[in-house]
Amino acid sequence: MLVLLTHLLPPVPGTRCTVKSAITFLIDFVPPGTSIASLCDNSEMASRTQPQLICIGSLKSPTRPYIITARNDQVTIPLNDGLTCAVDKLFKLYWVCNLTYPPQLSSVFTFFEYIHLNQESQVQKAAGTMGRNISLPGVRVCWFGRGGLRWRGLLPFFSHSLQGRAAPDILLIHCGGNDMGELRRVELVRAMKEDLHQLKLRHPGMKIMLSTVTQRCRWKAGDSPVKLNKARKYICS
């Protein structure tokens, strides 16, 4: 199935990676009996700096352990799951730690992101914490979310989500973090002001609240977390 997925969602142009070799950036194999401690020291895999799955043995082995390795941090995470669960945990590691997807697997991981962060799952997550209406009596809360949303996609996404519905009394927006490192902070602030002004003109009776861009340990774009956090503070000021 993974091989089929890499063929349906091939590497993005410019990665100098064939569909056949892209699968090795997701999972690689080492001979049976290889110690877990030695995986970060494997010279043949030294160039693989981002987390990936390692299978000790082959897919035909009755007992085949999977390990997530992050060689830059000298981290190995043994998994007691099958291949499907192992791939799921690898993707969630990228998502939770806000790591940049490997270019060779960008299309595949973006597809995983769409499946994992669709609107239904967002509603379920919200309902599972403080309830569907976040414990506010007499209030109906509607949740709309899309993974990877950039600011310039906010207005079209809101208009699409509003189809067949009246504008809410209060709109709380949490967006902009995915633009950090891709847009200059001045450009992002200007885009925010323009779009918020348009929202107010379209829905004058709606109160608009803008959440701050939250701090991250790692950003999807940009190579300096300190510099991006400084830009984040400027945007939130």
Protein Blocks (a to p, Z undefined) as FASTA:
>chain_A
ZZmmmmmmgcdehklpafklmmmmmpccddehiafklmmmmmklmmmmbgcdddehjfkl
mbdcdddddfknopacddfbdfklmmmmmmmmmmmnopacdfklmmmmmmmmmmmmgmkl
mmmmmmmmnojnlopghiacdddddehiafklmmmmmmmmmgopacdfbdcddehjlmgo
jacfklmmmmmmmmmmmmmmmmmmbccddddddddfbdfedjbfklmmmmmmmmmZZ
